[in-house]
Amino acid sequence: MPKDSTREPPELSPELSNEEKLNTVYRMAADWGRRMEKSRLSEYTDLLQSPWSLIWRNLLAGVSRGVGIALGFTFFAATIIYLLQLLGALNLPIIGDYIADIVRIVQHQLELKTY
């Protein structure tokens, strides 16, 4: 099967015999059928016929994504905190000043918020 799916069908010229025309139409229909099977269109229509199955699959996919994001963020945050603890243990003045600036900014923002 050619990779270019936008190719034009062969012309059915009047010089072709009926058998050649039928063979061409048969090849085109078979090619179209293979493409339909390859796109799994029947499975998609079956899924649309059972909305509870579609809802269940989407719910399961959403929960899986949420759990993956939560685990990934937990790992990322734990790694950052661990690295900051290592840097804090070194007692570098640049890092200490940077963290102190962040603490001052956060405290200032908390003082501005009146609930």
MOPAC internal coordinates of N, CA, C and O (Angstrom, degrees):
PM7 1SCF
backbone

  N    0.0000 0     0.00 0     0.00 0    0    0    0
  C    1.4501 1     0.00 0     0.00 0    1    0    0
  C    1.5249 1   107.61 1     0.00 0    2    1    0
  O    1.2310 1   119.81 1   -47.55 1    3    2    1
  N    1.3220 1   117.97 1   132.45 1    3    2    1
  C    1.4622 1   120.32 1  -178.73 1    5    3    2
  C    1.5212 1   111.01 1   -70.00 1    6    5    3
  O    1.2310 1   121.15 1   -28.03 1    7    6    5
  N    1.3256 1   115.41 1   151.97 1    7    6    5
  C    1.4624 1   121.03 1  -178.28 1    9    7    6
  C    1.5201 1   111.77 1   -74.90 1   10    9    7
  O    1.2310 1   119.84 1   153.68 1   11   10    9
  N    1.3297 1   117.90 1   -26.32 1   11   10    9
  C    1.4544 1   121.33 1  -177.66 1   13   11   10
  C    1.5218 1   109.07 1   -81.83 1   14   13   11
  O    1.2310 1   120.27 1   -73.81 1   15   14   13
  N    1.3381 1   117.09 1   106.19 1   15   14   13
  C    1.4609 1   120.48 1  -177.11 1   17   15   14
  C    1.5217 1   112.08 1   -85.05 1   18   17   15
  O    1.2310 1   119.75 1   177.16 1   19   18   17
  N    1.3239 1   118.07 1    -2.84 1   19   18   17
  C    1.4608 1   120.55 1  -178.84 1   21   19   18
  C    1.5204 1   111.75 1  -100.99 1   22   21   19
  O    1.2310 1   120.09 1  -166.30 1   23   22   21
  N    1.3067 1   117.43 1    13.70 1   23   22   21
  C    1.4643 1   119.36 1  -177.43 1   25   23   22
  C    1.5245 1   110.08 1   -68.11 1   26   25   23
  O    1.2310 1   121.56 1   -28.46 1   27   26   25
  N    1.2868 1   114.63 1   151.54 1   27   26   25
  C    1.4534 1   121.30 1  -179.89 1   29   27   26
  C    1.5267 1   109.45 1   -81.06 1   30   29   27
  O    1.2310 1   120.07 1   -35.38 1   31   30   29
  N    1.3379 1   117.47 1   144.62 1   31   30   29
  C    1.4626 1   118.81 1   176.29 1   33   31   30
  C    1.5280 1   110.02 1   -68.50 1   34   33   31
  O    1.2310 1   120.44 1   -27.43 1   35   34   33
  N    1.3215 1   116.77 1   152.57 1   35   34   33
  C    1.4660 1   118.83 1  -179.70 1   37   35   34
  C    1.5250 1   110.46 1   -64.42 1   38   37   35
  O    1.2310 1   121.61 1   -33.54 1   39   38   37
  N    1.2919 1   114.52 1   146.46 1   39   38   37
  C    1.4637 1   120.07 1   179.31 1   41   39   38
  C    1.5243 1   109.59 1   -70.09 1   42   41   39
  O    1.2310 1   120.94 1   -41.11 1   43   42   41
  N    1.3031 1   115.81 1   138.89 1   43   42   41
  C    1.4605 1   120.95 1   174.85 1   45   43   42
  C    1.5277 1   107.23 1   -96.34 1   46   45   43
  O    1.2310 1   121.75 1   -95.13 1   47   46   45
  N    1.2961 1   114.27 1    84.87 1   47   46   45
  C    1.4606 1   118.60 1  -176.21 1   49   47   46
  C    1.5246 1   110.22 1   -74.41 1   50   49   47
  O    1.2310 1   120.34 1   -24.79 1   51   50   49
  N    1.3233 1   116.96 1   155.21 1   51   50   49
  C    1.4686 1   120.73 1  -178.76 1   53   51   50
  C    1.5269 1   112.78 1   -66.07 1   54   53   51
  O    1.2310 1   119.87 1   162.09 1   55   54   53
  N    1.3552 1   117.85 1   -17.91 1   55   54   53
  C    1.4638 1   119.49 1  -179.00 1   57   55   54
  C    1.5222 1   112.02 1   -73.43 1   58   57   55
  O    1.2310 1   119.85 1   160.19 1   59   58   57
  N    1.3311 1   117.88 1   -19.81 1   59   58   57
  C    1.4617 1   120.73 1  -177.80 1   61   59   58
  C    1.5212 1   110.22 1   -73.25 1   62   61   59
  O    1.2310 1   121.66 1   -33.03 1   63   62   61
  N    1.3155 1   114.42 1   146.97 1   63   62   61
  C    1.4652 1   118.51 1   177.13 1   65   63   62
  C    1.5240 1   108.77 1   -77.26 1   66   65   63
  O    1.2310 1   121.37 1   -13.05 1   67   66   65
  N    1.3190 1   114.98 1   166.95 1   67   66   65
  C    1.4638 1   120.01 1  -179.97 1   69   67   66
  C    1.5248 1   111.13 1   -61.38 1   70   69   67
  O    1.2310 1   120.66 1   142.69 1   71   70   69
  N    1.3239 1   116.33 1   -37.31 1   71   70   69
  C    1.4676 1   119.86 1  -179.77 1   73   71   70
  C    1.5316 1   110.85 1   -65.84 1   74   73   71
  O    1.2310 1   120.69 1   139.10 1   75   74   73
  N    1.3319 1   116.29 1   -40.90 1   75   74   73
  C    1.4654 1   119.62 1   178.32 1   77   75   74
  C    1.5262 1   110.72 1   -66.28 1   78   77   75
  O    1.2310 1   120.75 1   141.33 1   79   78   77
  N    1.3400 1   116.17 1   -38.67 1   79   78   77
  C    1.4629 1   119.59 1   177.46 1   81   79   78
  C    1.5291 1   110.68 1   -63.55 1   82   81   79
  O    1.2310 1   120.73 1   136.33 1   83   82   81
  N    1.3448 1   116.22 1   -43.67 1   83   82   81
  C    1.4578 1   119.98 1   179.11 1   85   83   82
  C    1.5282 1   111.08 1   -63.89 1   86   85   83
  O    1.2310 1   120.41 1   139.96 1   87   86   85
  N    1.3310 1   116.83 1   -40.04 1   87   86   85
  C    1.4687 1   119.88 1   177.75 1   89   87   86
  C    1.5264 1   111.03 1   -63.03 1   90   89   87
  O    1.2310 1   120.72 1   139.63 1   91   90   89
  N    1.3282 1   116.22 1   -40.37 1   91   90   89
  C    1.4618 1   120.11 1   178.96 1   93   91   90
  C    1.5229 1   110.50 1   -64.84 1   94   93   91
  O    1.2310 1   120.47 1   135.54 1   95   94   93
  N    1.3309 1   116.71 1   -44.46 1   95   94   93
  C    1.4629 1   120.66 1   178.98 1   97   95   94
  C    1.5277 1   109.95 1   -64.16 1   98   97   95
  O    1.2310 1   120.29 1   140.24 1   99   98   97
  N    1.3433 1   117.05 1   -39.76 1   99   98   97
  C    1.4631 1   120.89 1   179.01 1  101   99   98
  C    1.5330 1   110.71 1   -62.78 1  102  101   99
  O    1.2310 1   120.51 1   135.16 1  103  102  101
  N    1.3341 1   116.64 1   -44.84 1  103  102  101
  C    1.4700 1   120.15 1   179.46 1  105  103  102
  C    1.5280 1   110.71 1   -62.75 1  106  105  103
  O    1.2310 1   120.97 1   139.11 1  107  106  105
  N    1.3373 1   115.75 1   -40.89 1  107  106  105
  C    1.4641 1   119.24 1   179.40 1  109  107  106
  C    1.5306 1   110.57 1   -65.01 1  110  109  107
  O    1.2310 1   120.04 1   138.08 1  111  110  109
  N    1.3338 1   117.53 1   -41.92 1  111  110  109
  C    1.4655 1   121.01 1   179.63 1  113  111  110
  C    1.5281 1   110.98 1   -66.97 1  114  113  111
  O    1.2310 1   120.38 1   140.06 1  115  114  113
  N    1.3273 1   116.88 1   -39.94 1  115  114  113
  C    1.4672 1   120.05 1   178.26 1  117  115  114
  C    1.5233 1   110.67 1   -65.28 1  118  117  115
  O    1.2310 1   120.56 1   139.56 1  119  118  117
  N    1.3239 1   116.53 1   -40.44 1  119  118  117
  C    1.4642 1   120.71 1   177.95 1  121  119  118
  C    1.5283 1   110.32 1   -63.84 1  122  121  119
  O    1.2310 1   120.62 1   137.55 1  123  122  121
  N    1.3053 1   116.43 1   -42.45 1  123  122  121
  C    1.4615 1   121.20 1   178.27 1  125  123  122
  C    1.5310 1   110.40 1   -63.06 1  126  125  123
  O    1.2310 1   120.32 1   138.53 1  127  126  125
  N    1.3387 1   116.99 1   -41.47 1  127  126  125
  C    1.4636 1   121.23 1   177.84 1  129  127  126
  C    1.5186 1   112.16 1   -62.60 1  130  129  127
  O    1.2310 1   120.45 1   137.84 1  131  130  129
  N    1.3382 1   116.74 1   -42.16 1  131  130  129
  C    1.4670 1   120.10 1   177.81 1  133  131  130
  C    1.5276 1   110.91 1   -62.88 1  134  133  131
  O    1.2310 1   120.93 1   139.94 1  135  134  133
  N    1.3169 1   115.82 1   -40.06 1  135  134  133
  C    1.4699 1   118.97 1   178.89 1  137  135  134
  C    1.5264 1   111.11 1   -66.16 1  138  137  135
  O    1.2310 1   120.24 1   142.12 1  139  138  137
  N    1.3230 1   117.14 1   -37.88 1  139  138  137
  C    1.4652 1   120.66 1   178.12 1  141  139  138
  C    1.5276 1   110.31 1   -64.40 1  142  141  139
  O    1.2310 1   120.44 1   136.32 1  143  142  141
  N    1.3406 1   116.76 1   -43.68 1  143  142  141
  C    1.4572 1   120.06 1   178.54 1  145  143  142
  C    1.5202 1   110.85 1   -65.17 1  146  145  143
  O    1.2310 1   120.59 1   142.09 1  147  146  145
  N    1.3146 1   116.48 1   -37.91 1  147  146  145
  C    1.4586 1   120.66 1  -179.98 1  149  147  146
  C    1.5284 1   111.14 1   -65.61 1  150  149  147
  O    1.2310 1   119.86 1   146.58 1  151  150  149
  N    1.3161 1   117.87 1   -33.42 1  151  150  149
  C    1.4631 1   121.02 1  -179.79 1  153  151  150
  C    1.5277 1   112.16 1   -79.99 1  154  153  151
  O    1.2310 1   119.72 1   173.79 1  155  154  153
  N    1.3260 1   118.14 1    -6.21 1  155  154  153
  C    1.4673 1   123.65 1   178.15 1  157  155  154
  C    1.5300 1   111.24 1    56.40 1  158  157  155
  O    1.2310 1   121.03 1  -139.79 1  159  158  157
  N    1.3062 1   115.64 1    40.21 1  159  158  157
  C    1.4578 1   121.09 1  -178.39 1  161  159  158
  C    1.5273 1   111.68 1   -64.59 1  162  161  159
  O    1.2310 1   120.11 1   144.59 1  163  162  161
  N    1.3349 1   117.39 1   -35.41 1  163  162  161
  C    1.4648 1   119.81 1  -178.81 1  165  163  162
  C    1.5295 1   110.96 1   -65.55 1  166  165  163
  O    1.2310 1   120.08 1   141.79 1  167  166  165
  N    1.3332 1   117.46 1   -38.21 1  167  166  165
  C    1.4630 1   119.77 1   177.90 1  169  167  166
  C    1.5242 1   110.74 1   -65.38 1  170  169  167
  O    1.2310 1   120.86 1   142.78 1  171  170  169
  N    1.3230 1   115.96 1   -37.22 1  171  170  169
  C    1.4645 1   119.86 1   178.97 1  173  171  170
  C    1.5309 1   110.63 1   -65.95 1  174  173  171
  O    1.2310 1   119.94 1   136.64 1  175  174  173
  N    1.3219 1   117.71 1   -43.36 1  175  174  173
  C    1.4683 1   119.57 1   179.43 1  177  175  174
  C    1.5263 1   110.55 1   -67.61 1  178  177  175
  O    1.2310 1   119.83 1   144.83 1  179  178  177
  N    1.3468 1   117.94 1   -35.17 1  179  178  177
  C    1.4671 1   119.89 1   175.69 1  181  179  178
  C    1.5270 1   110.45 1   -62.73 1  182  181  179
  O    1.2310 1   120.70 1   140.18 1  183  182  181
  N    1.3179 1   116.27 1   -39.82 1  183  182  181
  C    1.4585 1   120.50 1   179.27 1  185  183  182
  C    1.5298 1   110.71 1   -65.65 1  186  185  183
  O    1.2310 1   120.20 1   142.16 1  187  186  185
  N    1.3215 1   117.23 1   -37.84 1  187  186  185
  C    1.4650 1   119.97 1   178.71 1  189  187  186
  C    1.5238 1   112.01 1   -70.20 1  190  189  187
  O    1.2310 1   120.26 1   155.78 1  191  190  189
  N    1.3267 1   117.12 1   -24.22 1  191  190  189
  C    1.4632 1   120.52 1   178.88 1  193  191  190
  C    1.5255 1   111.89 1   -75.44 1  194  193  191
  O    1.2310 1   120.05 1   159.73 1  195  194  193
  N    1.3373 1   117.51 1   -20.27 1  195  194  193
  C    1.4657 1   120.62 1   178.38 1  197  195  194
  C    1.5294 1   108.97 1  -119.05 1  198  197  195
  O    1.2310 1   120.25 1   -90.86 1  199  198  197
  N    1.3346 1   117.14 1    89.14 1  199  198  197
  C    1.4701 1   120.21 1  -174.82 1  201  199  198
  C    1.5286 1   113.37 1   -63.85 1  202  201  199
  O    1.2310 1   119.29 1   149.71 1  203  202  201
  N    1.3398 1   118.95 1   -30.29 1  203  202  201
  C    1.4638 1   119.79 1   179.65 1  205  203  202
  C    1.5239 1   110.76 1   -66.70 1  206  205  203
  O    1.2310 1   120.70 1   143.74 1  207  206  205
  N    1.3105 1   116.26 1   -36.26 1  207  206  205
  C    1.4645 1   119.63 1   176.50 1  209  207  206
  C    1.5257 1   110.42 1   -65.32 1  210  209  207
  O    1.2310 1   120.59 1   139.13 1  211  210  209
  N    1.3254 1   116.48 1   -40.87 1  211  210  209
  C    1.4646 1   121.01 1   178.12 1  213  211  210
  C    1.5312 1   110.74 1   -63.93 1  214  213  211
  O    1.2310 1   120.44 1   136.01 1  215  214  213
  N    1.3336 1   116.77 1   -43.99 1  215  214  213
  C    1.4655 1   120.79 1   178.55 1  217  215  214
  C    1.5219 1   110.24 1   -63.32 1  218  217  215
  O    1.2310 1   120.11 1   136.03 1  219  218  217
  N    1.3351 1   117.39 1   -43.97 1  219  218  217
  C    1.4637 1   121.32 1  -179.85 1  221  219  218
  C    1.5318 1   111.15 1   -61.67 1  222  221  219
  O    1.2310 1   120.17 1   135.52 1  223  222  221
  N    1.3234 1   117.28 1   -44.48 1  223  222  221
  C    1.4649 1   120.38 1   179.89 1  225  223  222
  C    1.5300 1   111.33 1   -64.34 1  226  225  223
  O    1.2310 1   120.34 1   138.00 1  227  226  225
  N    1.3286 1   116.96 1   -42.00 1  227  226  225
  C    1.4623 1   119.90 1   179.25 1  229  227  226
  C    1.5277 1   111.35 1   -67.19 1  230  229  227
  O    1.2310 1   120.21 1   142.04 1  231  230  229
  N    1.3345 1   117.20 1   -37.96 1  231  230  229
  C    1.4597 1   120.93 1   177.38 1  233  231  230
  C    1.5257 1   110.47 1   -64.06 1  234  233  231
  O    1.2310 1   120.57 1   134.52 1  235  234  233
  N    1.3156 1   116.51 1   -45.48 1  235  234  233
  C    1.4635 1   121.08 1   179.45 1  237  235  234
  C    1.5266 1   111.04 1   -63.39 1  238  237  235
  O    1.2310 1   120.39 1   139.70 1  239  238  237
  N    1.3278 1   116.86 1   -40.30 1  239  238  237
  C    1.4702 1   120.29 1   178.31 1  241  239  238
  C    1.5268 1   110.58 1   -65.52 1  242  241  239
  O    1.2310 1   119.82 1   139.18 1  243  242  241
  N    1.3281 1   117.95 1   -40.82 1  243  242  241
  C    1.4610 1   121.15 1   179.21 1  245  243  242
  C    1.5197 1   112.46 1   -65.92 1  246  245  243
  O    1.2310 1   120.50 1   138.02 1  247  246  245
  N    1.3296 1   116.64 1   -41.98 1  247  246  245
  C    1.4656 1   120.15 1   178.03 1  249  247  246
  C    1.5230 1   110.11 1   -64.73 1  250  249  247
  O    1.2310 1   120.43 1   139.07 1  251  250  249
  N    1.3173 1   116.78 1   -40.93 1  251  250  249
  C    1.4684 1   120.30 1   178.98 1  253  251  250
  C    1.5234 1   110.87 1   -62.39 1  254  253  251
  O    1.2310 1   120.39 1   136.68 1  255  254  253
  N    1.3105 1   116.86 1   -43.32 1  255  254  253
  C    1.4689 1   119.77 1   177.89 1  257  255  254
  C    1.5267 1   110.84 1   -62.97 1  258  257  255
  O    1.2310 1   120.54 1   137.06 1  259  258  257
  N    1.3241 1   116.56 1   -42.94 1  259  258  257
  C    1.4632 1   120.36 1   179.94 1  261  259  258
  C    1.5180 1   112.33 1   -62.22 1  262  261  259
  O    1.2310 1   120.42 1   136.32 1  263  262  261
  N    1.3326 1   116.80 1   -43.68 1  263  262  261
  C    1.4640 1   120.19 1   178.39 1  265  263  262
  C    1.5217 1   110.22 1   -64.99 1  266  265  263
  O    1.2310 1   120.39 1   139.40 1  267  266  265
  N    1.3170 1   116.85 1   -40.60 1  267  266  265
  C    1.4655 1   120.10 1   178.57 1  269  267  266
  C    1.5170 1   112.24 1   -63.20 1  270  269  267
  O    1.2310 1   120.59 1   138.04 1  271  270  269
  N    1.3219 1   116.47 1   -41.96 1  271  270  269
  C    1.4661 1   120.16 1   178.43 1  273  271  270
  C    1.5279 1   110.05 1   -65.13 1  274  273  271
  O    1.2310 1   120.22 1   137.43 1  275  274  273
  N    1.3371 1   117.19 1   -42.57 1  275  274  273
  C    1.4683 1   120.31 1  -179.61 1  277  275  274
  C    1.5274 1   111.03 1   -63.16 1  278  277  275
  O    1.2310 1   120.26 1   134.82 1  279  278  277
  N    1.3200 1   117.12 1   -45.18 1  279  278  277
  C    1.4695 1   119.91 1   179.07 1  281  279  278
  C    1.5233 1   111.38 1   -65.14 1  282  281  279
  O    1.2310 1   120.48 1   138.29 1  283  282  281
  N    1.3147 1   116.69 1   -41.71 1  283  282  281
  C    1.4587 1   120.28 1   179.45 1  285  283  282
  C    1.5140 1   112.03 1   -63.98 1  286  285  283
  O    1.2310 1   120.29 1   136.70 1  287  286  285
  N    1.3314 1   117.05 1   -43.30 1  287  286  285
  C    1.4595 1   120.00 1   179.08 1  289  287  286
  C    1.5225 1   111.01 1   -66.35 1  290  289  287
  O    1.2310 1   120.32 1   141.37 1  291  290  289
  N    1.3363 1   117.00 1   -38.63 1  291  290  289
  C    1.4630 1   120.29 1   178.49 1  293  291  290
  C    1.5221 1   110.71 1   -61.50 1  294  293  291
  O    1.2310 1   120.49 1   134.32 1  295  294  293
  N    1.3150 1   116.67 1   -45.68 1  295  294  293
  C    1.4665 1   120.57 1   178.61 1  297  295  294
  C    1.5260 1   110.81 1   -62.81 1  298  297  295
  O    1.2310 1   120.51 1   135.70 1  299  298  297
  N    1.3190 1   116.64 1   -44.30 1  299  298  297
  C    1.4648 1   121.46 1  -179.73 1  301  299  298
  C    1.5301 1   111.10 1   -62.70 1  302  301  299
  O    1.2310 1   120.24 1   132.40 1  303  302  301
  N    1.3344 1   117.15 1   -47.60 1  303  302  301
  C    1.4684 1   120.92 1  -178.81 1  305  303  302
  C    1.5265 1   110.91 1   -64.97 1  306  305  303
  O    1.2310 1   120.15 1   139.01 1  307  306  305
  N    1.3358 1   117.31 1   -40.99 1  307  306  305
  C    1.4666 1   120.05 1   178.86 1  309  307  306
  C    1.5240 1   110.89 1   -63.02 1  310  309  307
  O    1.2310 1   120.45 1   141.20 1  311  310  309
  N    1.3191 1   116.74 1   -38.80 1  311  310  309
  C    1.4673 1   120.18 1   178.45 1  313  311  310
  C    1.5215 1   110.78 1   -65.53 1  314  313  311
  O    1.2310 1   120.01 1   136.05 1  315  314  313
  N    1.3160 1   117.59 1   -43.95 1  315  314  313
  C    1.4656 1   121.23 1   179.09 1  317  315  314
  C    1.5288 1   110.79 1   -63.20 1  318  317  315
  O    1.2310 1   120.32 1   135.69 1  319  318  317
  N    1.3309 1   117.00 1   -44.31 1  319  318  317
  C    1.4665 1   120.20 1   179.37 1  321  319  318
  C    1.5248 1   110.65 1   -63.36 1  322  321  319
  O    1.2310 1   120.42 1   139.13 1  323  322  321
  N    1.3152 1   116.79 1   -40.87 1  323  322  321
  C    1.4661 1   120.66 1   178.34 1  325  323  322
  C    1.5274 1   110.69 1   -61.71 1  326  325  323
  O    1.2310 1   120.60 1   135.43 1  327  326  325
  N    1.3310 1   116.46 1   -44.57 1  327  326  325
  C    1.4663 1   119.52 1   179.11 1  329  327  326
  C    1.5294 1   111.66 1   -65.15 1  330  329  327
  O    1.2310 1   120.37 1   141.23 1  331  330  329
  N    1.3307 1   116.89 1   -38.77 1  331  330  329
  C    1.4652 1   119.63 1   177.47 1  333  331  330
  C    1.5278 1   111.63 1   -65.44 1  334  333  331
  O    1.2310 1   120.40 1   143.97 1  335  334  333
  N    1.3378 1   116.83 1   -36.03 1  335  334  333
  C    1.4595 1   119.59 1   176.53 1  337  335  334
  C    1.5221 1   110.89 1   -64.98 1  338  337  335
  O    1.2310 1   120.80 1   139.68 1  339  338  337
  N    1.3312 1   116.08 1   -40.32 1  339  338  337
  C    1.4662 1   119.05 1   177.57 1  341  339  338
  C    1.5215 1   110.82 1   -63.78 1  342  341  339
  O    1.2310 1   120.58 1   137.99 1  343  342  341
  N    1.3301 1   116.49 1   -42.01 1  343  342  341
  C    1.4622 1   119.96 1   178.87 1  345  343  342
  C    1.5265 1   111.39 1   -68.24 1  346  345  343
  O    1.2310 1   120.33 1   144.36 1  347  346  345
  N    1.3296 1   116.98 1   -35.64 1  347  346  345
  C    1.4631 1   120.43 1   177.78 1  349  347  346
  C    1.5150 1   111.70 1   -66.90 1  350  349  347
  O    1.2310 1   120.37 1   146.52 1  351  350  349
  N    1.3299 1   116.90 1   -33.48 1  351  350  349
  C    1.4639 1   120.59 1   178.74 1  353  351  350
  C    1.5198 1   111.00 1   -67.75 1  354  353  351
  O    1.2310 1   120.05 1   153.52 1  355  354  353
  N    1.3237 1   117.52 1   -26.48 1  355  354  353
  C    1.4626 1   120.40 1   178.81 1  357  355  354
  C    1.5262 1   111.98 1   -74.48 1  358  357  355
  O    1.2310 1   120.88 1   160.81 1  359  358  357
  N    1.3343 1   115.93 1   -19.19 1  359  358  357
  C    1.4624 1   122.85 1   178.58 1  361  359  358
  C    1.5350 1   111.62 1    55.71 1  362  361  359
  O    1.2310 1   121.45 1  -130.72 1  363  362  361
  N    1.3201 1   114.84 1    49.28 1  363  362  361
  C    1.4603 1   120.10 1   177.68 1  365  363  362
  C    1.5289 1   109.07 1   -79.41 1  366  365  363
  O    1.2310 1   119.53 1   -46.15 1  367  366  365
  N    1.3172 1   118.50 1   133.85 1  367  366  365
  C    1.4688 1   119.73 1  -177.23 1  369  367  366
  C    1.5280 1   113.21 1   -64.82 1  370  369  367
  O    1.2310 1   119.50 1   145.37 1  371  370  369
  N    1.3126 1   118.55 1   -34.63 1  371  370  369
  C    1.4714 1   120.68 1  -178.81 1  373  371  370
  C    1.5192 1   110.12 1   -66.57 1  374  373  371
  O    1.2310 1   120.61 1   133.91 1  375  374  373
  N    1.3361 1   116.43 1   -46.09 1  375  374  373
  C    1.4638 1   120.56 1  -179.74 1  377  375  374
  C    1.5285 1   109.74 1   -66.26 1  378  377  375
  O    1.2310 1   120.31 1   137.98 1  379  378  377
  N    1.3266 1   117.01 1   -42.02 1  379  378  377
  C    1.4666 1   120.51 1   179.46 1  381  379  378
  C    1.5170 1   111.81 1   -61.68 1  382  381  379
  O    1.2310 1   120.44 1   136.84 1  383  382  381
  N    1.3278 1   116.76 1   -43.16 1  383  382  381
  C    1.4683 1   120.04 1   177.52 1  385  383  382
  C    1.5210 1   111.38 1   -63.28 1  386  385  383
  O    1.2310 1   120.66 1   140.11 1  387  386  385
  N    1.3264 1   116.35 1   -39.89 1  387  386  385
  C    1.4676 1   121.00 1  -179.96 1  389  387  386
  C    1.5258 1   110.19 1   -63.68 1  390  389  387
  O    1.2310 1   120.36 1   133.83 1  391  390  389
  N    1.3284 1   116.91 1   -46.17 1  391  390  389
  C    1.4644 1   120.49 1   179.76 1  393  391  390
  C    1.5279 1   110.01 1   -65.85 1  394  393  391
  O    1.2310 1   119.89 1   141.74 1  395  394  393
  N    1.3291 1   117.82 1   -38.26 1  395  394  393
  C    1.4701 1   120.73 1   177.86 1  397  395  394
  C    1.5275 1   110.80 1   -63.54 1  398  397  395
  O    1.2310 1   120.20 1   140.90 1  399  398  397
  N    1.3248 1   117.23 1   -39.10 1  399  398  397
  C    1.4703 1   120.38 1   176.33 1  401  399  398
  C    1.5200 1   110.94 1   -62.43 1  402  401  399
  O    1.2310 1   120.42 1   138.02 1  403  402  401
  N    1.3163 1   116.81 1   -41.98 1  403  402  401
  C    1.4737 1   120.35 1   179.20 1  405  403  402
  C    1.5231 1   109.77 1   -62.82 1  406  405  403
  O    1.2310 1   120.15 1   136.58 1  407  406  405
  N    1.3363 1   117.32 1   -43.42 1  407  406  405
  C    1.4652 1   121.01 1   179.63 1  409  407  406
  C    1.5223 1   110.39 1   -62.82 1  410  409  407
  O    1.2310 1   119.73 1   137.79 1  411  410  409
  N    1.3275 1   118.12 1   -42.21 1  411  410  409
  C    1.4700 1   121.05 1   178.33 1  413  411  410
  C    1.5273 1   111.31 1   -62.66 1  414  413  411
  O    1.2310 1   120.47 1   137.47 1  415  414  413
  N    1.3220 1   116.71 1   -42.53 1  415  414  413
  C    1.4733 1   120.24 1   179.67 1  417  415  414
  C    1.5180 1   110.59 1   -62.97 1  418  417  415
  O    1.2310 1   120.40 1   136.18 1  419  418  417
  N    1.3204 1   116.85 1   -43.82 1  419  418  417
  C    1.4675 1   120.60 1  -179.51 1  421  419  418
  C    1.5251 1   110.29 1   -64.84 1  422  421  419
  O    1.2310 1   119.81 1   136.43 1  423  422  421
  N    1.3352 1   117.96 1   -43.57 1  423  422  421
  C    1.4629 1   120.42 1   178.99 1  425  423  422
  C    1.5290 1   111.06 1   -63.51 1  426  425  423
  O    1.2310 1   120.22 1   140.76 1  427  426  425
  N    1.3114 1   117.19 1   -39.24 1  427  426  425
  C    1.4630 1   120.80 1   178.18 1  429  427  426
  C    1.5281 1   110.62 1   -63.59 1  430  429  427
  O    1.2310 1   120.36 1   137.73 1  431  430  429
  N    1.3261 1   116.92 1   -42.27 1  431  430  429
  C    1.4627 1   120.52 1   179.06 1  433  431  430
  C    1.5255 1   110.94 1   -65.42 1  434  433  431
  O    1.2310 1   120.34 1   142.64 1  435  434  433
  N    1.3330 1   116.95 1   -37.36 1  435  434  433
  C    1.4636 1   119.91 1   179.04 1  437  435  434
  C    1.5242 1   111.33 1   -67.38 1  438  437  435
  O    1.2310 1   119.96 1   145.88 1  439  438  437
  N    1.3276 1   117.68 1   -34.12 1  439  438  437
  C    1.4658 1   120.60 1   178.13 1  441  439  438
  C    1.5260 1   111.52 1   -69.69 1  442  441  439
  O    1.2310 1   120.08 1   149.66 1  443  442  441
  N    1.3257 1   117.46 1   -30.34 1  443  442  441
  C    1.4650 1   120.81 1  -179.77 1  445  443  442
  C    1.5186 1   112.18 1   -74.95 1  446  445  443
  O    1.2310 1   120.13 1   152.42 1  447  446  445
  N    1.3172 1   117.37 1   -27.58 1  447  446  445
  C    1.4664 1   120.55 1  -177.15 1  449  447  446
  C    1.5193 1   109.55 1   -78.57 1  450  449  447
  O    1.2310 1   120.44 1   -61.56 1  451  450  449
  N    1.3180 1   116.76 1   118.44 1  451  450  449
  C    1.4638 1   121.30 1   174.41 1  453  451  450
  C    1.5157 1   107.27 1  -117.21 1  454  453  451
  O    1.2310 1   120.92 1   -62.25 1  455  454  453
  N    1.2901 1   115.84 1   117.75 1  455  454  453
  C    1.4635 1   120.19 1  -176.11 1  457  455  454
  C    1.4811 1   110.92 1   -95.56 1  458  457  455
  O    1.2310 1   120.10 1   180.00 1  459  458  457

